[in-house]
């Protein structure tokens, strides 16, 4: 939606939501009065939508309003009239049925406007499904004695399988498969962790195989392929030292600036 629709769309939707908020505040109060509910927590609900058959072209729509989880009003599109199953809704039913302009407006929305947007959303969905991004695969390990994690990330669509192979055969022993998780950019990530000793994977060939619609990626478990956080403390120390030096340099420059301002009589 962010890629397909411009600022006007979001402004319009915001204005519609604000109008709906105002209408709901009014409707809940009217419903409470009609049901003699002066206290307590109550709800006013609205559900509407449209249907389109992409082969026959048949369309349909619905709109139902409810109070405290029970039907209050519903629109019969075939008969083009409102129906209320409860006495408290009869006055609104008669009021809306006598408003032909309002009925025609609802008919136009469900037979044309809603269908048009439904088709547009379907196009957006199809174009999104056609998008395909290959995963990035890494082998991660905290320490030499820790389990090894095969991490696949940045892939789309979400369908992916991760398996561990031992000497060319699928290995299901001591393997934990993680959940599929979303990334902020709309792609996905998933992990599979294997518990195996260093001696064992050095004597045998272990590999992680990630199968995605875009491609299949195989990572052989070797010291070269494993990414760890060992040695990161050295880099952190260098960064901290550089930041400290930057702060000292900045402070010294600022003192010179203050001294100069004082000499010029500008403070």
Buried (B, 14 or more C-beta within 10 A) or exposed (E): EEEEEEEEEEEEEEEEEEEEEEEBEEBBEBBBEBBEBEEEEBEBBBEBEBEBEEEEEEBBBBBBBBBBEEBBBBBEBEEEEBBBEBEBBEEBBEEBBEEEEEBEEBBEBBBEEBBEEBEEEEEBEEEBEEEEBBBBBBBBBEEEEEBBBBBBBBBBBBEBEBBBBBEEEEBEEEBEBBEEEEEEEEBBBBBBBBEBEEEEBEEEEBBBBBBBBBEEBEBEBEEEBBEBEEEEEEEEEEEEEEEEEEEEEEEEEEEEEEEEEEEEEEE
